[in-house]
Every structure is written in C-alpha cells, then in structure tokens.
Amino acid sequence: MEELSWDNFLKVEMRVGSILSAEVFTEAKNPAYRLMIDFGAFGKKKTSSQITKKYKPEELIGRQVIAVINFPPKQIANMMSECLVLGGLGENKEVTLIQPDSAVPNGMRIG
C-alpha cells in the first residue's frame, strides 16, 4: 500500500449528499444504477454506481451517502459520471454504502 501525504488527503473532496433518483443503468457494461445526488451548495451530480447486489433503486431515494466530488467527469456508457459514491467492497464485489449515522446537511465535508 502506498502512503498518502496529509496534503494529498486534503485535496480529496468527500462530501455528504442525498440520493434524489436511482434507476437501472441498462447501458452500463456492468450492473449499475444511475444516481442523481444533491450535494447542497455543491449542486446536484449524476453518477453510475455498481451497488445492485445489495440495494434496490426504491430503497436508495432519500438515503445520504458519501462521495468524492472533485474527480474529473468520466464517461460511463452514454453518461458523464460527476462523482464517485464510496462504499466497502466485499469479497464478491458487493458494495456496502458508507453513510452518516444521522442526518447531516448535504455538502458536509468528510475529513
């Protein structure tokens, strides 16, 4: 594992956001959902998230998640992904979302 400097860590914008919409992303190569997430003052961002093994789209609406919002946009199938939702990755590549244990303002920085 490569060590990370404190200055590099401070460059990563991990923020809390609320999922506004979640739908099956049929165009994606791997099973995924297309999410729209509200990051408060940082705006609404869309992303593709491979979280289909543990979650159904209707369970995700309103859920707060943690995402990196300062990666450059990335083309995924026919969509530009604008953030990266974070989660724990299990042995079978199932993702368990990281989220606050109580409601916090959208856009709150994680540090």
Secondary structure as UniProt FT lines:
FT   HELIX           6..11
FT   STRAND          14..24
FT   TURN            26..27
FT   STRAND          33..38
FT   HELIX           40..42
FT   STRAND          44..49
FT   TURN            52..54
FT   HELIX           57..60
FT   TURN            61..62
FT   STRAND          64..68
FT   STRAND          74..76
FT   TURN            77..78
FT   STRAND          79..81
FT   STRAND          84..85
FT   STRAND          87..89
FT   TURN            91..92
FT   STRAND          95..97
FT   TURN            106..107
//
